Amino acid sequence: MRLIAVSKLKPANDILALHESPLKQLHFGENYAQELQAKAEILPRTIRWHMIGALQSNKCKPLAESVPNLWCVSSVDSAKKADQLEKGRAALMEGGGKQEAKEGKADDDDGRLRVQVQINTSGEESKSGVEPDAATELCRHVRDNCPHLRLSGLMTIGAIARSKATTAETENEDFEALREVRDRVAKELGIAAKELELGMGMSSDFEAAIRQGSDEVRVGTTIFGDRPAKADAKIKEDVEKGEN
């Protein structure tokens, strides 16, 4: 089970406090590409960054190219975005950044950028993600056409109403749907289901997600507390001044 501490709009010194001993939290999630890039410039390379928010196509290449320790992009919902991430990571690795991309990772990590395909399991128009029936096509595109990317799994956010309705005795329909999509995609790709991780569960429903087989959960306010308004958020100033 991987815990991603969602650090969006929180200052870099808060992240550093969690990353250093004795807590040694490795994985941090950001919703905005520009904020992630700014934090990555001033924080240790040993942090494993996750881009978990919606990502515009034109920001994919710069992000993948400029952050060697970008561990995963969890919101891939189109072949165009995958292609732009591929171009960015290829530019980094072919430009001498391959070793940087491997720093702080397992010995068998080859520096490729992990991506998760986002699935719209709830069918809500307000949610990003591909339709379940289109999941295999996009996953196959990543595997066949993006050699500098690694398809690590599938993720979903799901409907808030379903999350609130889930109890210890019932299953979240969105989580159940993601499991079914994962199993089908694995079968159609001819790989073992365990090769595709499940990314589901946040502060309000991570316990249910764990029970239903999630490989990672995202927890933000439960760890960091309330966030400031985006206009009031600070990054580098707090690190330099040592303020809270």
N, C-alpha and C positions, 0 to 999 in steps of 0.2 A: 504494500500500500504506500503510495507516494502522496505526501502532503505538500500542496502548493500554497504558500502563504501569499495571498493576493495583496500586493503592496501599492496598488494604484493610489495616487494623490497623497501618499505618505512620504515623509522626507527620507533621504538616503541614510541618515544616521539611525533611524528606526530599523531599517533593513540591516545595517551593519551590526547593530546590537543583537539581532536574532541570528545572524550568520556566524558571529564569532563565538568562541567557547564561553560558556559550557553548552549552549543550545545547539550551535552548529547547523542551523537550518540551511539546506542547500537550495531548495527550489522556491522561486519567487515568480509571481504572475503579475503582468501589467496589461492594462487595457488599451493604452495609447502608445503608438509606435515612437513618437517623439520623446515621450517621457521615459520609455524604456531605454532608448539610445542615450539620453542624457545621464541617466543613472548608471548605465553600464560603463560609461567613460570614467566615472570617479569611484566606482566600487570594485572590490576584488574580482579577478577573473575566475575565481573558484565558485562564484555564484552561478547557478544554472537558471537562466531566464526562460520564462514561458510567455509568449505573446498569446493572450487568451481573449482579447477583444476583437471586434470586427476590424478587418484590415483592408484598406483600399488597395487596389491593384498597383497603383503607382508608388506605394510605400513599401511594397514587398521586397523589391530588389535592394534598395538602400538599407533596409533593416537586416536582411540576411547577409549583406556584404560587410556591414560596419560593426556587427556585434559577434565576435568569434565565439563567445560563450552563450549565444542564443541556443538554448537546448531544444526547444520545441515551439512550433507555431500551431496552435490548437484550433484555429478557426478557418481552415482551408475549405472553401465551398465552391470553387470553380477551377477549371483547368488553367485559366488565365493566371490566377493567383499562384498556382503551383509552378507554372512556367517562370513567373517573375522571381519567385523564391529560388528556383533552380538557377537562374542566371546570377542572382546575387551570391549564392553560396559557391557556385562555380568560380566566380570572379575572386572570392576570398581565398579559396583553396588553391587555385591556379596562380594566384598572385603572391604566394609565399605564406599564406595564412593557415595552411593545413595543420601545422603543429599547434598553432594558437587555438584552433577549433577543437583539438584533442586534449588540451590542457585540463586537468582536474576531472577527467572522465575515466571510465573503465578501460582496462588494457585493450579490450576488443572493440573499442569505439573507434571508427575510422574517420570521424570528423564530419560525416554527413549530418545535415539538419533534419531532425525529426519533425514530422508533420502529422497532425490528426485531421481527418476529414470530419467536418461538422455536419450532423444529420438533424434535420428539422423533424423530430419525432412527434411533435404536438400538432403540426399542420397550421400553426398560427402565422399569419402574414407578417407580424411584427418580429418574428424570429428569423435569424439567419440560418443558413444550412441548406444542403441539398435534400431533395425528397428521397425517402428510403429507396425507391426504385432506381434512382440514379446513382446510388452509392458505389456500386461495383464498377461502373464506368469510370468514375473519377479516381477510385482507388487504383484501378488498372493503369490509368494514365500516369499517376505518380510513379508506380513501380516500373513501368515500361519506358517512360520518356524523361524521367528526372533522376539521373544517376547520382546527383549530389544531394538528393533528399532520401530520407528513410520513412516509409509509411509505418508509423508506430501504432496507429489504431484509429478508433472512431470516438467522437464525443457528442454530447447533447447537453442542452440547458433545460429544456422541457418547460411545461406549463406550471406557473405558480400554483394554480388551483389544484392540480394533481399532486403537487408536492405537499400542500397543506392537508390534503385528504388522506395522505398515506399514514398508516399506523404501523405498529410493530407486527400486527397480524396480517397486513395487506401489502401488496407490492405496488410501487409507483409504475404506472402504465408506460411512461416515457422511458424509464430505465429498462423495463421489460422489452419494449420495442427496440431499444438500441442493442440489447443482447441478441435479439432475433435477427436484426440487420447484420450485426457482426458475424453471426454464425453463417448466414446466407452468403455474405461477401467472401468469407474464408473458403467456403465450399466452391463458389464460382471461380475463385482465383486459384484453387487447388493447393491451399496452404492450411496449416493447422489453425484452429480458432485461437489458440493461445498466442499466436504470433501477432494478433491484433488486440491491443489493449482497449479497455473501456474507460473513457473519461467522463464521469458523471458525478454530480453531488457537489453542493455548496454549503454555506454556513447553515442554511435552514433545513437541508435534507441530506447531509452527508452520511448520517447513520444509516438511513434507508439505502443509500447508494452502496455503502460498504456491504450491507447484507445481501444486496442484489449483484454483487460481484465486481464493483468498480475497482480499477487499478490505481486511480488517483482521485483525490477530492481537492476542491478549492475552498479555502477558508480565509476570509478577509477581516470583516469587522470583529468577529469573535476573537481574533488575534490582536489586531491593531487598534481596535476601538473605532469610534465614529471618524469619518473622513471630513476634511474641510471642503468647501466649495472649490470647484476646479480653478476658478480665478484666484483663489487664495492659497493654493498649494505651492509649496516651496521644495526645491530639490537641493541644489548646490549650496545655497546660502546657509542652510541649517548645518551642513557638514562643516563648513569653514568656521562658523561662529560657535558651534557646539551647543546650539539652542535646542529646546524641545518643541 
